[in-house]
Amino acid sequence: MTAKEHIAQRALQMFSARGFKAVRMDDIAQQLGVSKRSLYELFGDKEGLLYEATIHYFEEIRRQQTALSANAANVLEKLFILLNDILERSEQVGRMMNDLKRSYPAVHDRLTREGAARNREELRGMLCRGIDEGLFIDNFNIDLAISVLYYTASTVTHHELILPGEITEREAFLQIVSTFFRGISTAEGLRLVDRYRLRYELREK
């Protein structure tokens, strides 16, 4: 780990504990035993440090998700694992991003824009892999499918969807993603969707 990465990691811990606005560059320099000048040389300003620290946070999540889904038997199982992990992290990630949006909207908007582009590209790769594996049909508009899944699932993870009183967010999320995958699945894909949905339904009970 480089000195810059180490500082970003430690700064993130301070931001998480006290909030983005409350932590000053002076506080970070003092806590880490580096000069304030060094911080500005490495990151430019506080927004630059905030950006790098938050990027480090999301990269760590990606590493954990890669490990979590490493043994997936196929792309459908991998998608269920990743989407479930996203849901489980949604409250923590949401709090952090909302704090960032209130305090440093430009950094928030940049991270959101870049993250959405990267997520869409990764989802494209997995949908194409599903077609190659014979789990998804090959005659649907991938760009439209990405938008439907990405934004529909986001309404649940961002707590924006008005749910019937008897259903939990987890149940709603599972139904939404399962219905989406069923709509683009081959016969073999349908069999696997039902298997993985049942796995997470049983985990909920």
Contacts in CASP RR format, 6 or more apart in sequence:
PFRMAT RR
TARGET T0000
AUTHOR 0000-0000-0000
METHOD contacts of the structure
MODEL  1
MTAKEHIAQRALQMFSARGFKAVRMDDIAQQLGVSKRSLYELFGDKEGLL
YEATIHYFEEIRRQQTALSANAANVLEKLFILLNDILERSEQVGRMMNDL
KRSYPAVHDRLTREGAARNREELRGMLCRGIDEGLFIDNFNIDLAISVLY
YTASTVTHHELILPGEITEREAFLQIVSTFFRGISTAEGLRLVDRYRLRY
ELREK
1 9 0 8 1.000
3 42 0 8 1.000
4 42 0 8 1.000
4 43 0 8 1.000
4 52 0 8 1.000
5 56 0 8 1.000
7 28 0 8 1.000
7 32 0 8 1.000
7 34 0 8 1.000
7 39 0 8 1.000
7 42 0 8 1.000
7 43 0 8 1.000
7 49 0 8 1.000
8 49 0 8 1.000
8 52 0 8 1.000
8 53 0 8 1.000
8 55 0 8 1.000
8 56 0 8 1.000
9 53 0 8 1.000
9 56 0 8 1.000
10 28 0 8 1.000
10 31 0 8 1.000
10 32 0 8 1.000
11 23 0 8 1.000
11 28 0 8 1.000
11 32 0 8 1.000
11 49 0 8 1.000
11 53 0 8 1.000
12 53 0 8 1.000
12 54 0 8 1.000
12 56 0 8 1.000
12 57 0 8 1.000
14 23 0 8 1.000
14 27 0 8 1.000
14 28 0 8 1.000
14 31 0 8 1.000
15 23 0 8 1.000
15 50 0 8 1.000
15 53 0 8 1.000
16 96 0 8 1.000
19 99 0 8 1.000
19 103 0 8 1.000
20 50 0 8 1.000
20 99 0 8 1.000
20 100 0 8 1.000
20 103 0 8 1.000
20 104 0 8 1.000
21 99 0 8 1.000
21 102 0 8 1.000
21 103 0 8 1.000
24 46 0 8 1.000
25 36 0 8 1.000
25 39 0 8 1.000
25 40 0 8 1.000
25 46 0 8 1.000
25 49 0 8 1.000
26 36 0 8 1.000
28 39 0 8 1.000
28 49 0 8 1.000
29 35 0 8 1.000
29 36 0 8 1.000
29 38 0 8 1.000
29 39 0 8 1.000
39 49 0 8 1.000
42 49 0 8 1.000
43 49 0 8 1.000
43 52 0 8 1.000
47 104 0 8 1.000
47 106 0 8 1.000
47 107 0 8 1.000
48 107 0 8 1.000
50 100 0 8 1.000
50 104 0 8 1.000
50 107 0 8 1.000
51 107 0 8 1.000
51 110 0 8 1.000
51 111 0 8 1.000
54 96 0 8 1.000
54 100 0 8 1.000
54 107 0 8 1.000
54 111 0 8 1.000
55 111 0 8 1.000
57 96 0 8 1.000
58 111 0 8 1.000
58 115 0 8 1.000
61 89 0 8 1.000
61 93 0 8 1.000
64 85 0 8 1.000
65 81 0 8 1.000
65 82 0 8 1.000
65 85 0 8 1.000
68 81 0 8 1.000
68 82 0 8 1.000
68 85 0 8 1.000
69 77 0 8 1.000
69 78 0 8 1.000
69 81 0 8 1.000
69 82 0 8 1.000
72 78 0 8 1.000
72 81 0 8 1.000
74 130 0 8 1.000
74 133 0 8 1.000
74 135 0 8 1.000
74 192 0 8 1.000
75 126 0 8 1.000
75 129 0 8 1.000
75 130 0 8 1.000
75 133 0 8 1.000
75 135 0 8 1.000
76 130 0 8 1.000
76 135 0 8 1.000
76 181 0 8 1.000
76 185 0 8 1.000
76 189 0 8 1.000
76 192 0 8 1.000
76 193 0 8 1.000
76 196 0 8 1.000
77 192 0 8 1.000
77 196 0 8 1.000
78 126 0 8 1.000
79 126 0 8 1.000
79 177 0 8 1.000
79 181 0 8 1.000
80 177 0 8 1.000
80 196 0 8 1.000
80 197 0 8 1.000
80 199 0 8 1.000
80 200 0 8 1.000
83 153 0 8 1.000
83 173 0 8 1.000
83 177 0 8 1.000
84 200 0 8 1.000
86 153 0 8 1.000
86 157 0 8 1.000
87 156 0 8 1.000
87 157 0 8 1.000
87 169 0 8 1.000
87 170 0 8 1.000
87 173 0 8 1.000
90 156 0 8 1.000
90 157 0 8 1.000
90 158 0 8 1.000
90 159 0 8 1.000
94 158 0 8 1.000
97 108 0 8 1.000
97 111 0 8 1.000
97 112 0 8 1.000
100 107 0 8 1.000
100 108 0 8 1.000
100 111 0 8 1.000
101 108 0 8 1.000
116 150 0 8 1.000
119 150 0 8 1.000
120 146 0 8 1.000
120 150 0 8 1.000
123 146 0 8 1.000
123 149 0 8 1.000
123 150 0 8 1.000
124 142 0 8 1.000
124 146 0 8 1.000
127 136 0 8 1.000
127 142 0 8 1.000
127 145 0 8 1.000
127 146 0 8 1.000
127 184 0 8 1.000
128 142 0 8 1.000
130 136 0 8 1.000
131 137 0 8 1.000
131 138 0 8 1.000
134 186 0 8 1.000
134 188 0 8 1.000
134 189 0 8 1.000
135 185 0 8 1.000
135 186 0 8 1.000
135 188 0 8 1.000
135 189 0 8 1.000
135 192 0 8 1.000
136 184 0 8 1.000
136 185 0 8 1.000
136 186 0 8 1.000
136 189 0 8 1.000
137 184 0 8 1.000
137 185 0 8 1.000
137 186 0 8 1.000
140 184 0 8 1.000
145 180 0 8 1.000
145 184 0 8 1.000
148 180 0 8 1.000
149 177 0 8 1.000
149 180 0 8 1.000
152 176 0 8 1.000
152 180 0 8 1.000
153 173 0 8 1.000
153 176 0 8 1.000
153 177 0 8 1.000
154 160 0 8 1.000
155 161 0 8 1.000
156 169 0 8 1.000
156 172 0 8 1.000
156 173 0 8 1.000
156 176 0 8 1.000
157 173 0 8 1.000
159 169 0 8 1.000
161 172 0 8 1.000
163 169 0 8 1.000
163 172 0 8 1.000
167 175 0 8 1.000
168 204 0 8 1.000
170 204 0 8 1.000
171 204 0 8 1.000
174 197 0 8 1.000
174 200 0 8 1.000
174 201 0 8 1.000
174 204 0 8 1.000
178 193 0 8 1.000
178 197 0 8 1.000
181 189 0 8 1.000
181 193 0 8 1.000
182 190 0 8 1.000
182 193 0 8 1.000
185 192 0 8 1.000
185 193 0 8 1.000
END
